[in-house]
Amino acid sequence: MMTLDLLTSIQQTGLALTILVDCSHAKNFQTWPQGSPANITIAKPIELDTAVSLNGATVADVRARLEAAAPSSALAGFYDTLKKVNSGLGALTTRNVKVGFATFDTTIVDLDDPAVLARIVGLCNAATVATFNTAKSDLRSEMGMYLRQQGPGGVTYKFQGPKAPMPRVA
C-alpha cells in the first residue's frame, strides 16, 4: 500500500517517484473508447502507476539503503516488488521503472475529498452503466492518468495528455 510514510522512505533512499492516479476505467463494469471494440479494456478500480527514477544517487547507494530496510517494513516490500519488475533496480541507469499500487491511503489520494478529482472519481465509481453513459461526453473524455503534484499549497492533480478524441462508453 502506498502511503506518505512509504513515499518519504523511498525518497530517502535516493529514488524519486512520479505518481499517476489511473482514472482510466470504471470499477463496476467495462468501459472503452467510443468507436473501439468492447474487448479492449477491463473493469478495475482507481489505482496508482508510479515511475521510479534515480534522484541524485547511484544504483549501488540506493540498493544498499533498500537492503538495510527492516525486513517487515513497507520499504522492504517495495524493494521486493521493484526487484521483480522491468529488470529491477539496474534498469534505473537508463530509464524509469514502472511500479503499480492497487491500494493507497488518503495521504496520497483522498478519493472521498470532493476537492480531489471529484468529477472523474465519481465517474470511475459509477454504480451502473446507465449512470456512466449519461455523464457528459467531455467528462468521459477526461478518463485517464492524473499526475499527483506536491506544491507549497498542497497536492494537486493534472490531467496527462490531450483529452481522448472520443468519450468512453460502457
Disulfide bonds with the S-S distance in Angstrom:
none
